[in-house]
Amino acid sequence: MESSAPKLKERHRPLTPLRVIRGVICLMVLILTAFVLLVFFGFWTAVPLRFFSLHHSRNATAFFFGIWIALWPFWFEKINKTKVVFSGDLVPAKERVLLIANHRTEVDWMYLWDLAFRKGREGAIKYILKSSLMKLPVFGWVFHVMEFIPVERRWEADESMMCKMLSSFRDPQDPLWLAVFPEGTDFTEQKCFRSQKYASENGLPIMKNVLLPKTKGFYACLEKLKDSLDAVYDVTIGYRHNCPSFLDNAYGIDPSEVHIHIQRISLRDIPSSEDEISSWLMSRFSLKDQMLSDFYAGGHFPREGTEKGLSTVKCISNFIFVMILTVTCIYLTLFSSIWFKIYVSLVCAYMASATFFDIRPSPISV
C-alpha cells in the first residue's frame, strides 16, 4: 500500500536571488542572536543561577531563549508570508503538557514554535531529538541549555538518559511543553514501505501517511510526568503544496500553507499500563493517518480558525529588543575591554565541553 501524500509539485514560489539573499541574512541573524544570547545571558541563567535555584534558572532561561525562538515565527509568517492555519481544540495558555506529533519533515518541530508562541510557552518547549543535532555549532549549545533530551533512537541506549532528565522535569511550577515525535524519524516513501511491511507481518495497522509509532519513549514520558502535567496535546501537521526541506523554509519557497490540528486530551482519558498505552498510541496514529488522508484530499483539517494570526507589533517589538541586546553585546566585545573577549572565549570553551560531556550543574542543597 503506497502513501497517499501528494507528489512533489513545482515550488510554490520561485527561487530567486532575492529570496536566497534574504534567507541567508535571516539565518545569519538567527545564528548571531543565538550566540549572543547564549554567551551573555543564557550562560548566567543556566549555570550560576542553577546552583541556587533550578526553578528560577529555568524561568530565566525560558525568557531569554523564548525571545529568540519568537524570531522564527516572525521569519516564517511575517517575512516569508507562509500561512499557518490552526484547527481542532482551542487549548488554554501556559499549561504543562506533553505533545505528540507526526513527523512529516525536518522542519515540523520549528512550526510547533508558532503554536508555543501564541500560548506564551515559546521558551518552555523542549524536544526529544536525535543526539547528532546536539553537535550543531551554536544551535547545539542552545539545545543543551534549553534541556532538550538527546537520544540515539535505541531504547537500550536511551533509557537511562531519558529517565534521568524526565525525573528533573517533575516540578509543576517549572514551565514545560515537552514535544515527542513517536515515529522516531521523518516520513519518507521508503520508510513508509518498511513500516507497512513490518505492520503487515505483525498484525498492526497499515498506515499510508505516518509511520508506526515507537511506544517506549512516550510511555516513559507519561509515566515520569503524569502527576505534574495538565494534558496531552495530540498534534497533526500537514503541508499544502509541497512538504518543505529546511532550505525551502529558509528561502520562503515552500510550503504555501502549514496546517496544524490540535486535540487536547485529559490525562484521565489515557490508560495507565504500558500495553494499554501502546495500543492507545497506535490508535491515535491510525486516526492521524485517516485525518491526513482527508487533508490531502480536501486541503484542510476539521474545525479551522482556532488561533489568530501573529501580532505584527509584538513580533517587531521582540525583534527590535533582541537586536538591541545583540548589537550592544557585540559592541562591548569588539570595542570595549579585553576582558569581554576573554569572557566570550571562556564561555565558548565551557559551552562546547558542557554540551559534549552533557554537564549540567546541580543545585546546592541548603
C-alpha positions as CSV (number, residue, x, y, z in Angstrom):
1,M,0.0,0.0,0.0
2,E,1.5,3.3,-1.0
3,S,1.4,6.7,0.7
4,S,-1.4,9.0,-0.1
5,A,0.7,12.1,0.5
6,P,0.8,14.4,-2.5
7,K,3.6,14.0,-5.0
8,L,6.2,16.7,-5.4
9,K,5.0,19.7,-7.4
10,E,6.7,22.8,-8.7
11,R,7.8,25.1,-5.9
12,H,5.1,27.4,-4.5
13,R,7.3,30.4,-5.1
14,P,10.3,30.6,-7.5
15,L,13.8,30.5,-6.0
16,T,15.1,34.0,-6.9
17,P,18.4,35.6,-5.9
18,L,16.5,38.0,-3.6
19,R,14.9,35.1,-1.7
20,V,18.3,33.4,-1.4
21,I,19.9,36.6,0.0
22,R,17.0,37.2,2.3
23,G,17.0,33.7,3.6
24,V,20.8,33.7,4.2
25,I,20.6,37.0,6.1
26,C,17.7,35.8,8.3
27,L,19.7,32.6,9.1
28,M,22.8,34.6,9.9
29,V,20.8,36.9,12.2
30,L,19.3,33.8,14.0
31,I,22.8,32.3,14.5
32,L,24.3,35.6,15.7
33,T,21.5,36.4,18.1
34,A,21.5,32.8,19.4
35,F,25.3,33.1,20.1
36,V,25.0,36.5,21.8
37,L,22.0,35.5,24.0
38,L,23.7,32.2,24.9
39,V,27.1,33.8,25.9
40,F,25.9,36.9,27.6
41,F,22.6,35.7,29.2
42,G,22.0,32.0,28.8
43,F,25.2,31.1,30.4
44,W,24.3,33.0,33.6
45,T,20.8,31.7,33.8
46,A,21.7,28.1,33.0
47,V,24.9,27.8,35.0
48,P,25.5,30.1,38.0
49,L,21.8,30.7,38.7
50,R,21.1,26.9,38.5
51,F,23.4,26.3,41.5
52,F,20.9,28.3,43.7
53,S,17.5,27.6,42.2
54,L,16.6,25.2,39.4
55,H,13.1,26.8,39.1
56,H,14.4,30.3,38.7
57,S,17.1,29.1,36.4
58,R,14.6,27.5,34.1
59,N,12.3,30.5,34.2
60,A,15.1,32.9,33.3
61,T,16.4,30.6,30.6
62,A,12.9,30.3,29.2
63,F,12.6,34.1,29.0
64,F,15.9,34.7,27.1
65,F,15.5,31.8,24.7
66,G,11.8,32.5,24.3
67,I,12.5,35.9,22.8
68,W,15.0,34.2,20.4
69,I,12.5,31.4,19.5
70,A,9.9,34.1,18.8
71,L,12.1,35.3,15.9
72,W,11.3,32.0,14.0
73,P,7.5,32.5,13.7
74,F,8.3,36.1,12.7
75,W,10.5,34.9,9.9
76,F,8.1,32.2,8.7
77,E,4.8,34.1,9.0
78,K,5.7,37.7,8.5
79,I,8.8,37.7,6.3
80,N,8.3,34.6,4.2
81,K,4.5,35.0,4.2
82,T,3.8,31.3,5.0
83,K,0.2,30.9,6.1
84,V,-0.2,28.9,9.3
85,V,-3.7,27.6,10.0
86,F,-4.7,26.1,13.3
87,S,-7.7,23.8,13.9
88,G,-9.2,21.5,16.4
89,D,-9.3,22.4,20.1
90,L,-8.6,25.8,21.4
91,V,-6.1,25.0,24.1
92,P,-5.5,27.1,27.2
93,A,-2.4,29.2,27.6
94,K,0.5,28.2,29.8
95,E,-0.4,24.7,30.6
96,R,2.2,22.0,31.3
97,V,1.8,19.5,28.6
98,L,3.2,16.6,26.6
99,L,2.9,17.0,22.9
100,I,2.8,14.1,20.4
101,A,3.1,14.9,16.7
102,N,3.6,13.2,13.4
103,H,7.0,13.8,11.8
104,R,6.5,14.7,8.1
105,T,9.7,16.6,7.5
106,E,12.8,18.1,9.2
107,V,11.0,21.4,9.9
108,D,7.9,20.1,11.8
109,W,9.4,21.0,15.2
110,M,10.0,24.6,14.1
111,Y,6.3,25.1,13.4
112,L,5.4,23.9,16.9
113,W,7.2,27.2,17.9
114,D,4.4,29.0,16.1
115,L,1.8,27.4,18.4
116,A,4.0,27.8,21.5
117,F,4.5,31.5,20.8
118,R,0.7,32.0,20.7
119,K,0.4,30.3,24.0
120,G,3.2,32.1,25.9
121,R,5.3,28.9,26.0
122,E,7.9,29.6,23.4
123,G,10.7,29.4,26.0
124,A,9.3,26.3,27.7
125,I,9.2,24.0,24.8
126,K,11.6,21.1,24.8
127,Y,12.2,18.3,22.3
128,I,13.3,14.7,22.4
129,L,15.7,14.8,19.4
130,K,18.4,12.8,17.8
131,S,21.8,13.3,19.5
132,S,23.6,14.3,16.3
133,L,21.7,17.6,16.4
134,M,23.5,18.5,19.6
135,K,26.7,18.7,17.6
136,L,25.4,21.6,15.5
137,P,27.5,24.8,16.1
138,V,25.8,27.3,18.4
139,F,22.4,25.6,18.0
140,G,23.6,22.5,19.8
141,W,24.7,24.7,22.7
142,V,21.2,26.3,22.8
143,F,19.6,22.9,22.7
144,H,21.7,21.8,25.7
145,V,20.9,24.9,27.7
146,M,17.2,24.6,27.0
147,E,17.5,20.9,28.2
148,F,16.4,19.1,25.1
149,I,16.7,15.4,25.5
150,P,19.2,13.8,23.0
151,V,18.6,10.2,22.0
152,E,20.3,7.6,19.9
153,R,16.9,6.1,18.9
154,R,17.8,2.8,20.6
155,W,15.9,2.2,23.8
156,E,18.7,0.3,25.5
157,A,21.0,3.2,24.9
158,D,18.5,6.0,25.7
159,E,16.5,4.7,28.7
160,S,18.9,5.9,31.5
161,M,19.4,9.4,30.0
162,M,15.7,9.9,29.3
163,C,14.6,8.8,32.7
164,K,17.2,10.9,34.4
165,M,16.2,14.1,32.6
166,L,12.4,13.4,32.8
167,S,12.7,13.0,36.5
168,S,14.2,16.5,36.7
169,F,11.1,17.9,34.9
170,R,8.6,16.9,37.6
171,D,8.2,20.2,39.4
172,P,4.7,21.5,38.4
173,Q,6.0,25.1,38.9
174,D,8.5,24.8,36.0
175,P,7.3,25.8,32.6
176,L,7.2,22.7,30.3
177,W,6.0,21.8,26.8
178,L,7.7,18.5,26.0
179,A,7.4,17.6,22.4
180,V,7.7,13.9,21.2
181,F,7.7,12.6,17.7
182,P,6.8,8.9,18.3
183,E,7.7,7.8,14.8
184,G,11.3,8.5,15.7
185,T,12.2,9.8,12.2
186,D,10.8,11.9,9.5
187,F,8.4,10.4,6.9
188,T,9.7,9.2,3.5
189,E,8.2,6.8,0.9
190,Q,10.9,4.3,1.6
191,K,10.4,4.4,5.4
192,C,6.7,4.2,4.9
193,F,7.1,1.0,2.8
194,R,9.3,-0.6,5.5
195,S,6.8,0.4,8.2
196,Q,3.9,-1.1,6.2
197,K,5.8,-4.3,5.7
198,Y,6.5,-4.6,9.4
199,A,2.9,-3.8,10.2
200,S,1.6,-6.5,7.8
201,E,3.9,-9.1,9.3
202,N,3.0,-8.3,12.9
203,G,-0.8,-7.8,12.6
204,L,-0.6,-4.0,13.1
205,P,-2.5,-1.2,11.4
206,I,-1.1,-0.4,7.9
207,M,-0.8,3.3,7.5
208,K,-0.2,5.4,4.5
209,N,0.7,8.9,5.8
210,V,2.5,8.1,9.1
211,L,5.0,5.5,10.3
212,L,4.3,3.1,13.1
213,P,4.9,4.9,16.4
214,K,7.5,3.7,18.9
215,T,5.9,3.5,22.3
216,K,8.6,3.1,24.9
217,G,9.7,6.7,24.9
218,F,6.2,8.0,25.0
219,Y,5.3,5.7,27.9
220,A,8.4,6.8,29.8
221,C,7.5,10.5,29.4
222,L,3.9,9.8,30.5
223,E,4.9,7.7,33.5
224,K,7.5,10.1,34.8
225,L,5.5,13.3,34.3
226,K,1.8,12.4,34.5
227,D,1.4,13.7,38.1
228,S,2.6,17.2,37.0
229,L,1.0,17.5,33.6
230,D,-2.2,19.3,32.7
231,A,-2.9,17.5,29.4
232,V,-1.5,15.7,26.4
233,Y,-1.8,17.6,23.0
234,D,-2.1,15.4,20.0
235,V,-0.8,17.5,17.1
236,T,-1.2,16.6,13.4
237,I,0.8,18.7,10.9
238,G,0.0,18.8,7.2
239,Y,1.6,20.9,4.4
240,R,-0.1,22.3,1.4
241,H,1.6,22.5,-2.0
242,N,5.0,20.8,-1.1
243,C,6.4,19.3,2.0
244,P,9.4,21.6,2.7
245,S,13.0,21.0,3.5
246,F,14.9,23.3,5.8
247,L,16.2,25.4,2.9
248,D,12.8,25.6,1.2
249,N,11.6,27.0,4.5
250,A,14.5,29.4,4.9
251,Y,14.1,30.9,1.4
252,G,10.3,31.0,1.7
253,I,9.6,29.0,-1.5
254,D,7.6,26.2,0.2
255,P,5.2,25.4,1.8
256,S,2.4,27.7,0.8
257,E,0.4,26.7,4.0
258,V,1.1,24.8,7.2
259,H,-2.0,23.3,8.8
260,I,-1.8,22.3,12.5
261,H,-4.6,20.4,14.1
262,I,-4.6,20.1,18.0
263,Q,-6.6,17.8,20.1
264,R,-6.3,18.3,23.9
265,I,-6.6,15.0,25.8
266,S,-7.1,14.8,29.5
267,L,-4.7,12.6,31.5
268,R,-7.7,10.6,32.9
269,D,-8.6,9.6,29.3
270,I,-5.3,7.8,28.8
271,P,-4.8,4.3,30.1
272,S,-2.1,3.5,32.7
273,S,-0.4,0.2,31.8
274,E,2.3,0.1,29.2
275,D,0.5,-2.4,26.9
276,E,-2.7,-0.3,27.0
277,I,-0.7,2.9,26.3
278,S,1.0,1.2,23.4
279,S,-2.4,0.3,21.9
280,W,-3.8,3.8,22.7
281,L,-0.8,5.4,20.9
282,M,-1.2,3.1,17.9
283,S,-4.9,4.0,17.7
284,R,-4.1,7.8,17.8
285,F,-1.7,7.3,14.9
286,S,-4.3,5.4,12.9
287,L,-6.6,8.4,13.4
288,K,-3.8,10.7,12.3
289,D,-3.4,8.6,9.2
290,Q,-7.0,9.0,8.3
291,M,-7.0,12.7,9.1
292,L,-4.0,13.2,6.8
293,S,-5.7,11.3,4.0
294,D,-8.7,13.6,4.3
295,F,-6.4,16.6,4.5
296,Y,-4.6,15.7,1.3
297,A,-7.9,15.1,-0.4
298,G,-9.7,18.2,0.8
299,G,-6.9,20.7,1.7
300,H,-7.9,21.3,5.4
301,F,-8.4,19.8,8.8
302,P,-11.8,20.0,10.6
303,R,-12.7,23.0,12.8
304,E,-10.2,25.5,11.4
305,G,-9.6,29.0,12.8
306,T,-8.9,28.3,16.4
307,E,-5.9,30.7,16.6
308,K,-5.5,34.2,15.3
309,G,-2.6,35.5,13.3
310,L,0.6,36.8,14.9
311,S,0.6,40.4,16.1
312,T,3.0,42.3,13.8
313,V,3.6,44.9,16.6
314,K,4.5,42.1,19.0
315,C,6.8,40.4,16.5
316,I,8.6,43.6,15.5
317,S,9.0,44.8,19.2
318,N,10.5,41.5,20.1
319,F,12.9,41.7,17.1
320,I,14.0,45.2,18.0
321,F,14.6,44.2,21.6
322,V,16.7,41.2,20.6
323,M,18.7,43.2,18.1
324,I,19.4,45.9,20.7
325,L,20.8,43.3,23.1
326,T,22.8,41.7,20.3
327,V,24.3,44.9,19.0
328,T,25.2,46.2,22.5
329,C,26.9,42.9,23.4
330,I,28.8,42.8,20.1
331,Y,30.0,46.3,20.6
332,L,31.2,45.6,24.1
333,T,33.1,42.5,22.9
334,L,34.8,44.2,19.9
335,F,35.4,47.7,21.1
336,S,35.5,47.6,24.9
337,S,37.8,46.0,27.4
338,I,39.9,43.0,26.6
339,W,38.1,41.2,29.4
340,F,35.0,40.9,27.3
341,K,36.9,39.0,24.7
342,I,38.4,36.7,27.4
343,Y,35.0,36.2,28.9
344,V,33.4,35.2,25.5
345,S,36.3,32.8,24.8
346,L,35.9,31.1,28.3
347,V,32.1,30.8,27.9
348,C,32.5,29.2,24.5
349,A,35.0,26.7,25.8
350,Y,32.7,25.9,28.7
351,M,29.6,25.5,26.4
352,A,31.4,23.3,23.9
353,S,32.7,21.0,26.7
354,A,29.4,21.0,28.6
355,T,27.4,20.1,25.5
356,F,29.9,17.3,24.5
357,F,30.1,15.8,28.0
358,D,26.5,16.6,29.0
359,I,27.5,18.7,32.0
360,R,24.5,20.2,33.9
361,P,25.1,21.9,37.3
362,S,23.1,20.6,40.3
363,P,21.5,23.0,42.7
364,I,23.4,23.4,46.0
365,S,21.5,21.7,48.8
366,V,20.5,24.1,51.6
